[in-house]
C-alpha cells in the first residue's frame, strides 16, 4: 500500500556544505569566491553577478550589499546587518541567513532552493516573481513580506511575526503558516491550500467572509 502523503510537506533543506578551514576573502563584482570567510566593507559592496560557494559571510554592519544576479551555493550569512541586501534575479542554493537586521531584502525574480532565515529582523522582504522552494523561516520579525506572483513550494514558519503579507497572484503549495503571527493579508482569497491554525482562521474570519461576499455586521 502506498504511504499517505504528509500535508503540508515540510521543507527539505540540507546543512550547508562548509569546509573545516577557510581562507580570507572580499567580494567584488563578477568575481568568484569559494571556501572563504568573507569580510564586508562597512559602506557599499558591489558583488553583483558574483559566484560564492561553501563560504561564510562574517558578522558585519554595512550600508548596502549588492548581490544582483549572483549565485550562492552552501553559504551562511552570519549576523549581517545592512540597510539593503539586493539579490534580484539571483540564484541561492542551500543558504542560511542567521541573525542581524536587514532594512530591505530584495529577492525579486530570484530562485531560492533551500533557504533558511533564522532569527533575522527584516523591515521589508520582497520576492515578487521569485521561485522559492524549501524555505524555513524561524524566529524572525518581518514588517512587510511581499510575494506577489511568486511560486512558493514547501515553506514553513515558526515563532515568526509578520505585519503584512502580500500574496496576490502567487502560486503556493505546502505552505505552513501555523508558526507565523500575520496581522493582515493583502488578498485572503489567495490562501487556498495554505495551512493555518484554527485561531489564525478565526482572527482573519472577517476578511475571509468579505472575500466570499458575506456582509458581516456587528449591529443586530
Order of alpha helices (4+ residues) and beta strands (2+ residues): beta-beta-beta-beta-beta-beta-beta-beta-beta-beta-beta-beta-beta-beta-beta-beta-beta-beta-alpha-alpha
